[in-house]
C-alpha cells in the first residue's frame, strides 16, 4: 500500500507522457497530494471538482444507477483524466498527459492499478 504522496509521484514516474497529477478532495476541491508541473493544479482541482459534481448530478437526474469509472477530456495537445476513487469516496485522481507522448489505454490501466494501492 502506498501513501497518497507516494501515489501521486508513482503516477508521474510510471505513466509515459504524464505532465502532472493530483489527488483531490471532491467535497472541497482541495489538493491532498500533487506531483509534476505545467498547469495551475490548484485551479484545475477546483474546476474539475465542479465537473465531477455536475456529472454526478446529471446521472442522478437521469436515474442512472451506476458509477463514474473515469472522465476523459481530450484537448489538442493533452489528455486530462479524472478518476473518482472507488475505495476512497469523495476523492479523485486527476492526471494530465502529453498527448503525443502517451498511450491513453495504458495510462488508464496504470491509474486504475495505482488507485487500488492508495491509502489515505
C-alpha positions as CSV (number, residue, x, y, z in Angstrom):
1,X,0.0,0.0,0.0
2,X,1.3,3.4,-1.0
3,X,0.5,6.6,0.9
4,X,-1.2,9.4,-1.0
5,X,2.0,11.4,-1.7
6,X,3.9,8.4,-3.0
7,X,1.0,7.5,-5.2
8,X,1.0,10.9,-6.9
9,X,4.7,10.5,-7.5
10,X,4.2,7.0,-8.8
11,X,1.7,8.2,-11.4
12,X,4.2,10.6,-12.8
13,X,7.0,8.0,-12.7
14,X,5.1,5.1,-14.2
15,X,2.9,6.7,-16.9
16,X,4.6,7.7,-20.1
17,X,3.7,11.2,-21.1
18,X,2.4,12.3,-17.7
19,X,2.9,16.0,-17.1
20,X,1.3,16.4,-13.7
21,X,-1.2,14.9,-11.4
22,X,-3.2,15.5,-8.2
23,X,-5.3,13.6,-5.7
24,X,-8.3,15.9,-4.9
25,X,-11.0,16.0,-2.3
26,X,-14.2,16.5,-4.4
27,X,-16.1,17.9,-1.5
28,X,-13.8,20.9,-1.1
29,X,-11.8,21.0,-4.3
30,X,-8.6,20.9,-2.2
31,X,-5.5,19.0,-3.4
32,X,-4.3,16.3,-1.0
33,X,-1.2,15.4,-3.0
34,X,0.4,16.5,-6.2
35,X,3.3,15.9,-8.5
36,X,4.7,17.5,-11.6
37,X,4.1,20.9,-13.1
38,X,3.0,22.6,-16.2
39,X,-0.5,23.8,-15.2
40,X,-2.0,25.5,-12.2
41,X,-3.1,22.4,-10.3
42,X,-5.0,24.4,-7.7
43,X,-7.2,25.9,-10.3
44,X,-7.5,22.6,-12.2
45,X,-8.5,20.8,-9.0
46,X,-11.2,23.3,-8.2
47,X,-12.6,23.3,-11.7
48,X,-12.5,19.5,-12.1
49,X,-14.4,19.2,-8.8
50,X,-17.2,21.0,-10.5
51,X,-17.0,18.7,-13.5
52,X,-17.3,15.6,-11.2
53,X,-20.2,17.2,-9.2
54,X,-22.0,18.1,-12.4
55,X,-21.7,14.6,-13.9
56,X,-22.9,13.0,-10.7
57,X,-25.9,15.4,-10.5
58,X,-26.8,14.6,-14.2
59,X,-26.5,10.9,-13.5
60,X,-28.9,11.2,-10.6
61,X,-31.3,13.3,-12.7
62,X,-31.3,10.6,-15.4
63,X,-31.9,7.9,-12.8
64,X,-28.7,6.1,-13.7
65,X,-27.7,3.6,-11.1
66,X,-24.0,3.5,-12.0
67,X,-20.6,4.9,-11.0
68,X,-18.1,7.0,-12.9
69,X,-15.1,5.0,-13.9
70,X,-13.3,8.0,-15.3
71,X,-13.9,11.2,-17.2
72,X,-11.7,11.9,-20.2
73,X,-11.2,15.4,-21.6
74,X,-9.3,15.4,-24.9
75,X,-7.6,18.6,-25.9
76,X,-5.4,19.3,-28.9
77,X,-2.1,18.5,-27.1
78,X,-3.2,16.9,-23.9
79,X,-5.4,14.3,-22.3
80,X,-7.0,15.1,-18.9
81,X,-8.2,12.1,-16.9
82,X,-10.4,12.4,-13.9
83,X,-10.9,9.2,-12.0
84,X,-13.1,9.1,-8.9
85,X,-11.5,6.7,-6.3
86,X,-13.6,3.6,-5.5
87,X,-12.2,2.8,-2.1
88,X,-11.9,6.5,-1.0
89,X,-15.3,8.0,-1.7
90,X,-15.1,11.8,-2.2
91,X,-11.6,11.7,-3.7
92,X,-10.5,11.7,-7.3
93,X,-7.2,11.3,-9.2
94,X,-6.5,14.0,-11.8
95,X,-3.8,13.3,-14.4
96,X,-2.6,15.5,-17.3
97,X,-0.9,13.6,-20.2
98,X,1.1,14.9,-23.1
99,X,-1.0,13.5,-26.0
100,X,1.8,12.7,-28.5
101,X,4.0,11.0,-25.7
102,X,1.3,9.0,-24.0
103,X,-0.8,5.8,-24.6
104,X,-4.3,6.5,-23.3
105,X,-5.3,2.9,-22.8
106,X,-2.1,2.1,-20.8
107,X,-2.4,5.3,-18.8
108,X,-6.0,4.5,-17.8
109,X,-4.9,1.0,-16.8
110,X,-2.0,2.2,-14.8
111,X,-4.1,4.8,-13.0
112,X,-6.5,2.1,-12.0
113,X,-3.7,-0.1,-10.7
114,X,-2.1,2.7,-8.7
115,X,-5.6,3.7,-7.3
116,X,-6.1,0.3,-5.8
117,X,-2.8,0.7,-3.8
118,X,-3.5,4.2,-2.4
119,X,-4.1,4.6,1.3
120,X,-5.3,7.9,2.8
